[in-house]
């Protein structure tokens, strides 16, 4: 599985961005996809996840009500709609996929999101 993120950039506080993650390869084996982020000097943290089957979602408390994760199965693409952005949302955002094959984890290269105050 290969993952490619896009859509990051610089935005003012209160603004919005939409991240995309295009998956290729053995996409039929994917059971869960998610977005993680890592700010400078901090550990990578889960932002949101979505299952491939039911499409169930889960969010970190810090983004609930502001971020929305979704997927387009026909395009093998996952999205993260981010609204009401805050400076503390500044981080490199990574796309992740978990395969049913040995529960292998795949990562994208990351996309930078910077929110100015």
C-alpha positions as CSV (number, residue, x, y, z in Angstrom):
1,X,0.0,0.0,0.0
2,X,1.3,3.4,-0.9
3,X,-0.1,6.6,0.6
4,X,0.3,10.2,-0.7
5,X,-1.0,13.2,1.2
6,X,-1.8,16.6,-0.2
7,X,-3.6,19.7,0.8
8,X,-1.4,21.1,3.6
9,X,-0.4,24.8,3.8
10,X,-0.4,28.0,5.7
11,X,-3.7,29.3,7.0
12,X,-4.8,31.9,9.5
13,X,-6.5,30.9,12.8
14,X,-10.1,30.3,12.3
15,X,-9.6,29.2,8.7
16,X,-10.1,25.8,7.0
17,X,-8.1,23.3,5.0
18,X,-8.8,19.9,3.5
19,X,-6.2,17.2,3.5
20,X,-6.3,14.3,1.0
21,X,-4.7,10.9,1.2
22,X,-4.6,8.9,-2.0
23,X,-4.0,5.1,-1.5
24,X,-2.7,2.8,-4.2
25,X,-1.5,-0.8,-4.3
26,X,-3.3,-3.4,-2.3
27,X,-6.1,-1.1,-1.2
28,X,-8.6,-3.9,-0.8
29,X,-6.6,-5.2,2.2
30,X,-7.1,-1.9,4.1
31,X,-9.3,-2.2,7.2
32,X,-8.7,1.2,8.8
33,X,-7.3,4.5,7.8
34,X,-6.4,7.5,9.9
35,X,-4.8,10.8,10.2
36,X,-2.0,11.5,12.7
37,X,0.0,14.6,13.4
38,X,3.3,15.5,14.9
39,X,4.2,18.9,16.2
40,X,7.8,19.9,16.7
41,X,9.2,18.4,19.9
42,X,6.1,16.3,20.4
43,X,5.1,12.7,19.9
44,X,2.9,11.7,16.9
45,X,-0.7,11.6,18.0
46,X,-3.9,10.3,16.5
47,X,-6.2,12.8,15.0
48,X,-9.0,10.7,13.5
49,X,-9.7,7.2,12.2
50,X,-12.2,5.7,9.9
51,X,-12.9,2.0,9.2
52,X,-13.2,0.6,5.7
53,X,-16.2,-1.5,6.5
54,X,-18.9,0.4,8.3
55,X,-17.2,3.8,8.0
56,X,-17.2,4.3,11.7
57,X,-15.1,7.3,12.8
58,X,-13.3,8.3,16.0
59,X,-11.7,11.6,16.8
60,X,-9.2,13.0,19.3
61,X,-10.9,15.2,21.8
62,X,-8.9,18.2,20.7
63,X,-10.4,18.1,17.2
64,X,-14.0,16.9,17.9
65,X,-16.5,19.2,16.3
66,X,-13.9,20.9,14.1
67,X,-12.4,18.1,12.0
68,X,-14.3,15.6,9.8
69,X,-12.7,12.5,8.4
70,X,-14.2,10.9,5.3
71,X,-13.4,8.5,2.5
72,X,-14.3,8.0,-1.1
73,X,-13.9,4.3,-1.8
74,X,-14.3,4.7,-5.5
75,X,-11.2,7.0,-5.6
76,X,-9.3,5.1,-2.8
77,X,-9.0,8.5,-1.1
78,X,-9.4,9.7,2.5
79,X,-10.0,13.2,3.5
80,X,-9.7,15.4,6.6
81,X,-11.8,18.5,6.5
82,X,-10.3,20.9,9.1
83,X,-12.3,24.0,10.2
84,X,-11.9,26.6,13.0
85,X,-8.1,25.9,12.9
86,X,-6.0,26.9,15.8
87,X,-2.3,27.6,16.1
88,X,-2.0,24.5,18.2
89,X,-3.1,22.5,15.2
90,X,0.2,23.3,13.5
91,X,2.0,20.0,12.8
92,X,3.0,17.6,10.1
93,X,-0.1,15.5,9.3
94,X,0.4,11.9,8.3
95,X,-1.9,9.5,6.6
96,X,-2.0,5.9,8.0
97,X,-3.5,2.7,6.7
98,X,-3.7,-0.7,8.5
99,X,-3.8,-3.8,6.3
100,X,-5.6,-7.0,7.3
101,X,-2.4,-8.7,6.2
102,X,-0.5,-9.2,9.5
103,X,-2.1,-5.8,10.6
104,X,0.7,-4.1,8.7
105,X,0.9,-0.3,9.1
106,X,1.6,2.0,6.2
107,X,2.5,5.7,6.4
108,X,2.5,8.6,3.9
109,X,5.3,11.1,3.7
110,X,3.4,13.8,5.6
111,X,2.1,17.2,4.8
112,X,2.7,20.4,6.7
113,X,-0.1,22.4,8.2
114,X,0.7,25.7,9.7
115,X,-1.9,27.9,11.4
116,X,-0.8,31.5,12.1
117,X,-2.3,33.5,15.0
